[in-house]
Amino acid sequence: MKSNQLLGISMGLIVSGFTLLHSQSISVNEKNGNETNYTMKEIRKITFSDSVLIINKKNGKVPTYPLASIKVIDFQNIYSGINLFDKVNCKLISYPNPVKNALNIFLPTVYSEKVEITISTLVGKVVYAETIINMSANKTHTINTAEFAKGIYICKLQYGNAISTNKIIKQ
């Protein structure tokens, strides 16, 4: 049995662990005209499994809806596309791209703990690694890339459990 799960987190949802959706409520509109509304505060988990929508509520009730009977599932007041690291202020801006001899890493946020910057090949070989302690906001950190082979690299910024990555091209 394969299932796709949406895990409730306060007023938001994480879909497959990658995209964060925020919604205040959800409506299930069935083809027979029935409409059921739920606030996100009352939902523990939403699961799509074996052609059934399963809503696990925090009060222990578990309403189910056959997908064939559903006309619309409507998340009201929704906004999406927020990546998880933005929620904990971890953001990486690198330029120029493509790069020749020097890659600039701009960090728009103050990082009170250690920040790890790594640059890896597409097969995972680390070609550059540095740890910075107490990085100030709006500072640019320059990395010498003159000795890097031409190709595509992944630049990764890690702050605690938050990670931000950029693809860079070395010319």
C-alpha positions in Angstrom: 0.0 0.0 0.0 1.5 3.3 -1.1 0.5 6.5 0.6 1.4 10.1 0.3 1.2 12.0 3.6 0.7 15.6 4.5 1.9 16.2 8.0 0.2 19.0 10.0 2.5 21.6 11.7 0.6 24.3 13.5 -1.1 26.3 10.8 1.0 24.8 8.0 1.6 21.6 6.1 4.8 20.0 4.9 4.1 18.1 1.7 6.6 15.3 1.0 9.1 17.1 3.3 9.9 19.8 0.7 7.2 22.4 0.3 5.6 24.3 3.1 2.0 25.2 2.6 0.2 27.5 5.0 -3.6 27.5 5.2 -6.2 28.5 7.8 -8.8 25.9 6.8 -9.6 23.1 4.4 -12.9 22.3 2.7 -13.8 18.9 1.2 -16.6 19.4 -1.4 -18.1 16.2 -2.4 -19.9 15.5 -5.8 -23.2 14.9 -3.9 -23.1 18.5 -2.7 -21.9 17.9 0.9 -19.2 20.2 2.1 -17.2 19.7 5.2 -14.9 22.4 6.6 -11.9 21.8 9.0 -9.6 24.3 10.6 -5.9 23.4 10.4 -5.7 23.6 14.2 -8.0 20.6 14.5 -6.1 18.4 12.0 -3.2 16.1 13.0 -2.5 14.5 9.6 -4.0 14.2 6.1 -3.3 11.1 4.1 -4.1 10.0 0.6 -4.1 6.2 0.6 -5.7 3.5 -1.6 -7.9 6.1 -3.3 -9.2 7.5 0.0 -8.6 10.9 1.6 -8.1 10.3 5.4 -8.2 13.2 7.8 -6.8 12.3 11.3 -8.2 14.9 13.7 -6.6 15.8 17.0 -9.8 14.8 18.8 -9.3 11.2 17.6 -12.0 11.2 14.9 -10.9 10.0 11.5 -13.3 11.0 8.7 -12.6 9.4 5.3 -13.6 10.3 1.7 -13.3 8.1 -1.4 -11.4 10.2 -3.9 -13.9 9.4 -6.6 -16.6 11.1 -4.5 -14.6 14.4 -4.1 -15.3 17.3 -6.4 -12.8 19.8 -4.8 -10.4 19.9 -1.9 -9.9 23.6 -1.1 -7.2 25.0 1.1 -8.5 28.5 2.0 -6.1 31.4 2.5 -3.2 29.4 1.2 0.3 30.4 0.3 3.1 28.1 -0.7 6.5 27.8 -2.1 8.3 28.7 1.1 11.4 26.6 1.5 12.1 25.4 5.0 15.4 27.1 5.4 13.8 30.5 4.9 11.7 29.8 8.0 14.8 29.7 10.1 16.6 32.5 8.2 19.1 30.4 6.3 19.7 31.9 2.9 22.5 31.7 0.4 23.1 34.2 -2.4 26.2 33.4 -4.6 27.5 35.4 -7.5 28.7 35.7 -10.2 27.3 32.7 -11.9 29.0 31.5 -14.0 32.2 32.1 -12.0 35.8 32.3 -13.1 38.2 33.1 -10.3 36.2 34.3 -7.3 32.8 33.3 -6.0 31.1 35.8 -3.7 28.8 34.4 -1.0 26.4 37.1 0.4 24.8 36.3 3.7 21.9 38.7 4.4 21.2 37.4 7.9 23.2 37.5 11.2 24.3 33.9 12.1 25.0 33.7 15.8 26.4 30.2 15.6 28.7 28.4 13.1 27.9 28.5 9.4 29.3 25.8 7.2 30.0 26.5 3.5 30.9 23.7 1.2 31.3 23.4 -2.5 31.0 19.9 -4.1 31.0 18.4 -7.5 27.8 16.8 -8.8 29.1 13.4 -7.7 29.6 14.7 -4.1 33.3 15.3 -3.9 33.9 18.3 -1.6 36.3 20.7 -3.2 36.0 23.5 -0.7 34.8 23.6 3.0 34.9 26.4 5.5 33.3 27.0 8.9 32.5 30.6 9.9 31.7 31.6 13.5 29.4 34.6 14.2 28.8 35.8 10.7 27.5 39.4 10.5 24.6 40.3 8.4 25.0 41.8 4.9 28.6 40.6 4.6 30.1 39.1 1.5 32.5 36.2 1.8 34.8 35.6 -1.2 36.0 32.1 -2.2 39.0 31.6 -4.6 37.7 29.4 -7.4 40.7 29.9 -9.8 41.9 26.3 -9.2 38.5 24.6 -9.6 38.1 22.6 -12.8 35.5 23.8 -15.2 32.1 22.3 -14.5 29.0 22.4 -12.4 29.2 22.5 -8.6 26.8 22.7 -5.6 27.4 25.4 -3.1 25.8 24.6 0.3 25.3 26.8 3.3 24.4 25.0 6.5 23.3 26.7 9.7 22.1 24.3 12.4 19.7 21.9 10.8 18.8 24.4 8.0 20.4 24.0 4.5 20.4 26.3 1.5 22.0 25.3 -1.8 22.9 26.9 -5.1 24.1 25.5 -8.3 27.2 27.3 -9.6 29.0 26.9 -13.0 32.8 27.3 -13.2 34.1 28.6 -16.5 
